[in-house]
Amino acid sequence: MVIYQDKKNTYWFGSWETGVYRYDGKTLVNYTTKHGLHNNRVDEIKEDKSGNIYFISCSPKSTIVKFNGQSFTTITATQSNEWKLQPDDLWFRNAYQTEKVYRFDGDTFYELTLPKPPKLTNPFEVYSIYRDIKGNIWFGTNPVGVCRYDGKSFGWITEEDVTEFRDEGANGVRSITEDKNGDFWFNTEKRYSIYDSITLKSNKFYTRHESIGSLNGKNTSGLNEYLSTVRDNENNLWFVTYRDGVWKYDARLPDGQGTKITHYTVQANSKDITLFSIYKDNKGDLWLGTHENGAYKFNGKTFEKFKP
């Protein structure tokens, strides 16, 4: 489902139910609960400044396991109401059906409860976390929108496209990223310009713009809800959908010139497969995480199944 390359260029592949796989370029090793993982499902993989690797499982309850290169240790978090923002902090999602996140300052894991947005009392879950170029932390939720924490205060975006949207209900903000112009994309057809201080007449810290949904008149209905986004080394945006492959938004071309949206199907045995995530490694190569078909890597023309 998820892919991560650490500082030593070792790849880690987190699976749905068979643990995590480590690949150093020569050997593939599978770690499971038999080796010390608390859960064989891995939703997130991150690394601290000391090179320790953390595996997060969000189901059926939240667990964080630390791997120091030799052994696995399950982390116990400290409940706290003290919010801080430091450059080297690591942030992790908590389990589904909670309003909590984890902050790791290098010494301690703190379990924090995200405040509810103004005038909304709905229970919510945190689906995604993103640190922007300026160091602010963003939380994508389901179904109450997006929250920015700047170290001092919380700002919420609760527009309809990031809350309850589509006929089938709330998809949740599963992906947050910035484009080359600094605008934010929250896995909907809108994009957002963000401001450090409230200077708009509406007293909001953002403005909304039409975006992918109308690019060059192409049929991009499949992009209205995407699961994962990454910006490549040439500032193009790549969007992963659940059932409709991968879409590339070419940011190098000015508006109205050339093809700005390219669609890539991803198949196994000539059939489209369901996708989960997209990841850019240390060299800028693009990888896909899938639900049932392993990992895929972009070869410059298409996504092909990775076979170590």
N, C-alpha and C positions, 0 to 999 in steps of 0.2 A: 504493500500500500504506500509506503513512504521510503524515501531514499535520502541518505546523507553521506557526504564525504568529509572525513575529518582532516585535521591539520597535517597528518602524516600521509594524506591521500588514500587512506583506506576507505573502502565503501562499506556502508551498512544498509541493509535492506530490512525494513520492518514489515512483518506479514500480518495477515488477518487472524491466523490461528496456529501458526507453526513457529512462532518465536522470531528471532532476528538472525540475519545472515551477515557474516563478515567476509569481505573479499579484499585481499591485499594485492591483487593483480595476478596471483598464481594459485592460491588456495581458497576454497570456499568452505567456511565453517559455520555450522548451524548451532545457535545457542537457544535453549528452551528452559522451561521450569526445572528440568533435570539438572541444569547447570547453575541455577540461582535466579533466573527471571521469576518474577512474581506472577506474571500472566503471559501467555503465549500470543496475545494480541498486542501489537505495538502501534500506537497512533502518532507518536512524535519521537524524534531523535535529536538531541542537542549535545553540545560539547562546551565545557567550561575552559577558562584560560589556562588551566593546568593540564588539559588534555583528557580529563575524565569524560566519559560518554554517559548520557542519561537516556533511558528508555521510558516513555510514558505510555501507560495504558489507561484509557478512559472508560472501560467497560469490563465488568459490571460496576466496578467502583474505581476511583482514581488511584493509581499507584505510580510511584517513580522509583526506578532502580538505577543505581550508579554502578558503572563498570570502570575499574581503575587499570584495566589491562590484564588483570590476573583473576579477579573475583567480582561477584555481584553483591551489592548491598541495597536492601530496600530502605528508602528514605522515609523518615518520620518528620512531618512538617509541624511548625509552630503556628498556632492560630494567632492572628494579629490584626489590629485595626490601623496600624501605622503604615501609611503609604509613603513610599520614597521612589525616587527615580535616579539611578546612577548608571554611568556609561557601561559598566561591565556586568550589570545585572542580567540574569537569564529569567525569562518569563515562560510559564507553562500553563496550559489549560488544565482545569480540574475535570472531574467526571461530568458526563452529561447529566442534565436535570439538576444542576446546581448553578449558583451565581458567583462561583469562586474561581480564583486564579492563584498560581504560585509565583512568588518572587524569590530568586536565589541570589544572595549578595556575595557569594564565594565562600561563605561560612555556614549560613543558616537558610533553610527553606521556610518561607513565611506563607501561610495560607490566608488569603485576603478575600473579603467579600466586596464585589463591585457594587457601588451605590446604584439605586434605581434611577432611571431618567425622570426628569420633571413631569408630573401629571400622569405618569404611567405606573400602575401597580402590578402589572402582569409578572408572573414568574418567568425567568428567562435562563438561557444557557449560554456559555461562552464557546463559540465555535472556532474562533481564530484570534491570533495575536500577532501584531506586526510592529516593529520598531522603524519609524520613518527616518529620513535623512537627517532631520534636526534632533533626533533622539527621543521624540515623543513616543509613547506606547499607545497603540490602538487595539481595541477589543471589538471583534465582530460577534454579534449575539443572534440568538433566535428566541423570540421574534421582536425584540424592542429596539433594533437598530445598531448603530455604531457609536462607540465611546472613545474619546481621546483623553489621555491623561498626560499632562505636560509637567508633572512634578509639583504642581501647586493646586490645580483644579481639574475638574472633569467637564468635558464638553460633549454633548450628545447630538447625534443626527438621527432623527426619528421620522424621516420622510417615508412615504408609502412604499417606495421601491426597496428599502432596506428593512422593512418590518413585515407586515402581512401583505404578501403579494402573490399573484397568480391564482388561478382558480382552485388549485389543489392545496392552497394554504401557504404557510411560511417555509421557505427553503432555508432561511438563515444566511447570515453573512459569513461564508466559509472561506473567503479569500479577500485579502487587502493588499494593494500594491500601489506604487507611485509610477507615473510615466516620466518621460524625459523633461516635461514641462513642470513637474511637481504636482500635477493633478492626481487625485486618488480614484481608484477603481474598487468598488465593493461588490463584485460579482452580480451586478445588474446592468441594464442598458444605459444607465446614467454614469457620468463622471463628475467629480467634485473638485472645485478649487477651494483651498483651505487657507485661512488667515490666522496669523499669530494672535492678533487682538481683534476685538469686535469693532469693525469700522464700517460695517454695512448698515444701511438705514433699517434693515429688518432685525438688527441686533443678533444676527446669526454669524457664526464664524466660518461660513461656507456659502458657496453658490453652486447650483446644479446646472449641468449642461447636457444636452442631447449628445449621445455618443455612438456606440457601436450599432445600436438598433437602426440607424439610418445611413450607414456608411455606403456611399456610392450606389445606393439602391439595391444592394445585394441582399439576398435572403439570409439574414443572420438571426432568424428567430431562435435557433438553437443556442445562441449566445446570451439570451436574456437571463439565464441562470447557469453560471459556470462554477465549477468546484474549486479550481486552483489556477493561479496566475503567476507568471514569472516574467521578468524583463531580462532579455539577453544582453550580450556584450555590445550589440549594435543598437540598443534601446528599443528593439521591437518587443511588443507584448505578445505573450503566448497564453492561450486560454484553454483549459481542459474542461470538457463537458462529460457528463456521466455516460451518455449513449451516443453522442454525436461527434466523437473524435476530438481533434485539436484544431484550434483556429489561431492563425498568426496575424497580428495587426502590424503592418509595416510602418513604423514611425519615421522612416527616413525620407519618405516621399511627401511632398507638399499636398495639401488637399486638392482633389480633383485631377491628380496626375498619377496614372498607373493603377495597378491593383493594390489596394490597401488591406484587403482581407484574403487570406489563403487558407483553405480548408484541407486538413490532413485526416484521412480515415486511418484507423488503427484496427488491424484485424488479426485473428488467429484462425487458421483453417478456412480462410476466405469469408469469415464472418466477423462483423463488428463486435468489439468487446467493450465492456464497461470499464471506465477509467476512474481514478481516484485523485491523483496528484501529479504535479509537474515540478521538477527540481533542476536547478542549474549548478553543475559541479565546479570544482576549483579552476578548471580550464575553460569553463563556459559552455561545456557540452550539456545538452538537455536530456533529461530522463523522465520517464513516465512510471508512476506506480499504478497498478491495476488491482482489481478485486480478486481475480481468480487466475490471471494469466502471467504472473511474474512481472519482471521489469522490462521496459522498452527504452531504447536509446536512439536519438536522432542521428542519422548518418549524413545529413545535409540535404537529403531528398525525401526521406520517409522515416517513420519510426519502425525499427526492427527489434524483435525480441532479443534480449540480452542472454547470451549463453556463455558463461565463464568456462 
